[in-house]
Amino acid sequence: MKILVVNCGSSSLKYQLFDMDNESVLAKGLVERIGIDGSKMRHVKTGAEKDYRVETPIKDHKVAMKLVLDALLDKDHGVVKSLDEIAAAGHRIVSGGDYFKESVLVNDEVMNALVKCIPLAPLHNPGHIMGIEAAQHAMPKMPNVVVFDTAFHQTMPDYAYMYGVPYEFYETHRVRRYGAHGTSHHFVSLRAAEFLGKKPEDLKMITCHLGNGSSITAVNGGKCVDTSMGLTPLAGVLMGTRTGDMDPAVVPFVQNITKYSADEMNDFMNKKSGLLGISGVSSDLRDVEEAASKGNERAKLAISMLEYGIKKYIGAYTAVMGGLDVLVFTAGIGENSAETREGVCEGLEFMGIKIDPAKNNIRGKEAIVSTDDSKVTVVVIPTNEELMIARETKRVAF
Ligand code: ADP
């Protein structure tokens, strides 16, 4: 069975076609600059020597989808003979608000609810909706499934997801914690349990998704009980360009002095803060690590802030769950930066977390990186959100 995974932004369409018989990727690609000058597509057939590239005006997502399907059908760089071979499409959705607690099959009611979720992800959800409509238009008989970044976090108890604001803010504007990266946290929590030969139901886990955007999740018995991102992906630990947690009064304080608008402040907090804002070097941890190794004090501070923030969440979530069995690191930083893993775990021996520096000296592969006598097992699990979306699509559609 073949499943198409689609991740649409407002001007982009990323895709992967999976063969679910062995969960392999047959082809993948990216359409960029949809609706703007310089539109192009890059398509890669697994195992092919060369990418297939197209540069042509692409006025909307329907045209983009047609290009993708043509590429998948092409006799040279294609991987299917007929579109009927594609059993279903799974669409990544950034925010399902509290309308969606799990992945669902698309119907009119679902489309209406997706529109209601737009205020929660104004930069993402409109693109997702256009992607679904494009798939429906191109393959009217094929089922579409929506898989939400927020769904895994819908098991949080109310006292974890509510903010201490007037209750009307919640009732009227749905202001609360939703979290993000749920598909990744779900995937790595399941995979970590499988890798360790345990059942998710028997484990207290903390999953650290550390990339350009980062979030930490407490997973108790396979269910999310708390997560560090909030109403938006700005909350939590220090990120590439995002602030992470801070006193919300920073915003009116700076605005009163500088007269920056709400949009300008939002821009500062999302795009000019974090590792970049503190180090002044880069949003990319590799650059910051390199600068720190040459003695750059602000780069060293940025790294210390990152590690300290993650450590605080590990302490908090261990308290929330009344213990910890497995600590998982994933995504660009979690999978690749041995220094970050070591820095985060340093000083947590009292909680039963003991990193083995030799085992920790790995990148980008599944591994146990704690000592044999560490009470908490620390693991690296590469994330695979697309595969999780494909699995969810298969589960829901068939
Ligand atoms: P995104 O959130 O955009 O999906 P990724 O999960 O790809 O991001 O993570 C990007 C981050 O991972 C960057 O900060 C990058 O510096 C970091 N990273 C990737 N490889 C390494 C490495 N070898 N050492 C340290 N950091 C790394």
Boltz pocket constraint, residues with backbone or C-beta under 6 A from the ligand:
constraints:
  - pocket:
      binder: B
      contacts: [[A, 210], [A, 211], [A, 212], [A, 213], [A, 240], [A, 283], [A, 284], [A, 285], [A, 286], [A, 287], [A, 331], [A, 332], [A, 333], [A, 336], [A, 337], [A, 363]]
      max_distance: 6.0
